[in-house]
Amino acid sequence: MDIYNKKVLVIGTGLSGMGAVKLLGRLGSIPVLYDENEKLTEAEVRSRLPEGVSAEIFIGALPESLREEIVLLVPSPGVPVDTELVESFRRKGIPVWGEMEMGWRFARGRLAAITGTNGKTTTTALVGQIMRAYYKEVHVVGNIGHPYTAEALETTEEGVTVAEASSFQLETTENFRPNVSAILNITPDHLDRHHTMENYAAAKERIALCQTGEDVCVLNYGDSRLRDFAARCPARVVFFSSAERLRQGMYLEGEDICMADKNGSRRLMNIHDMHLVGLCNVENVMAAIAVSLYMGVPMEIILDTVRKFKAVEHRIEFVGTKNGVDYYNDSKGTNPDAAIQGIRAMSKPTVLIAGGYDKGNEYDEWIEAFEGKVKCLVLIGQTAEKIEACARKHGVGNILRAETFEEALLASTAAAAGGDAVLLSPACASWGMFPNYEVRGNLFKDYVNGL
């Protein structure tokens, strides 16, 4: 598609939007940057533009006359694709490329792309570290915080890119084709955006839909949706499993991660040889091993890197021990399934801080996973009442409500005794109380470090 000297509309002025503007500017397009947030000013947006890049900027309303000049629409991941604005361009036949599609079209070298409801940031970071232990040129991009579009033109044929892809980023793909893809799991999340589980799952599956038999797709055998998808996946499927011994793929046997292929089965490593904790992270590691192996990294380098790798910030992150109490930051546990993994990783009586923005999730399975571990549940945010009702239905009795995050932190410390753990694992998004989960997690860590 010829976009040189043509106007391309970028919706959203965050990291992804600025990454797209940077790429478009370097390609010789005319970026048009739009944000419907009327609280923003043009000067504020212009100050964020990448160095040496100019753009037309519109805030609040988009002139009708401008719409006729647009040849391509690039919505940021936070922009729902079923809005009237996006649909109006689609009806005119204007292509809609999100960050993954735009970055892929102009990048070079080989690509590994990872998605899943939970674990994708940890797995992407681990795969990135493994790649850097073997390859000279490595780019880690996408939902992990570095826009693919911003780095696409820095890639070369000799390099490799590792991309974390969210459902929001994947629903705007068209020809996106990684050499190796991975879907870690699919459980209910973002239903306020995707409306149904079928739509959400379909968005995740798009990571592999343009792959061929020359490519590899790594899937979780323990996820029934992904076993079904394997039958129609166009790529060569490689499974991993934490519950069953596989004839081919990565699997957990006792406390050992093993691999089976045409040459038989062999033990790779003991799970206690790594810093990551919890069954969820064992699955992340197995997926990372498979992705890295099919990206061409020798097994000895993969395993050596896994042994050295430490938890991603905000994901079951050990903060410290204060007065005999262990504090864990799992602020990235933004949905019930992620929070299940957080509570399962705890081995001590736990004071749990939870609650936040309501994404339309149910909490029964998460509360059932408490299994007597949670000695006190401290609730905050929009979902506090909904979670409390669900928890009491399941027999959880010691529940505290806090009006502010600071109040919740103080209450959790008061409720914990020596030998206990305090876990921030909200099972909800941070919106409404915080800009993002990172701010929430950092405030928790600041509080703990100040004790």
Salt bridges, closest charged atoms under 4 A:
ASP2 OD2 - LYS6 NZ 3.59
GLU42 OE2 - ARG46 NH2 2.79
GLU44 OE2 - ARG48 NH2 3.28
GLU56 OE2 - LYS7 NZ 3.05
GLU64 OE2 - ARG67 NE 3.70
GLU68 OE2 - LYS92 NZ 3.15
GLU69 OE1 - LYS7 NZ 3.17
ASP82 OD2 - HIS195 NE2 2.99
GLU84 OE2 - ARG91 NH2 2.46
GLU101 OE2 - ARG105 NE 2.67
GLU137 OE2 - HIS139 NE2 2.85
GLU151 OE1 - HIS139 ND1 2.91
GLU154 OE2 - ARG26 NH1 2.44
GLU171 OE2 - ARG193 NH2 2.65
GLU171 OE1 - HIS194 ND1 3.61
GLU174 OE2 - ARG105 NH2 2.97
ASP189 OD2 - HIS190 NE2 3.37
ASP189 OD1 - LYS359 NZ 2.73
GLU205 OE1 - ARG232 NH1 3.10
GLU214 OE1 - ARG177 NH2 3.65
ASP215 OD2 - ARG177 NE 2.74
GLU253 OE2 - ARG245 NH1 2.79
GLU255 OE2 - HIS272 NE2 3.18
ASP256 OD1 - ARG267 NE 3.15
ASP304 OD2 - LYS308 NZ 3.01
GLU313 OE2 - HIS314 NE2 3.66
GLU313 OE2 - LYS445 NZ 2.53
GLU317 OE2 - LYS445 NZ 3.07
ASP326 OD2 - LYS348 NZ 2.70
ASP330 OD1 - ARG315 NH1 2.35
ASP358 OD1 - LYS386 NZ 3.77
ASP364 OD2 - LYS393 NZ 2.83
ASP364 OD2 - HIS394 NE2 2.73
GLU368 OE2 - HIS394 ND1 3.94
GLU388 OE2 - ARG392 NE 2.95
GLU388 OE1 - ARG401 NH1 2.54
ASP420 OD2 - LYS375 NZ 2.68
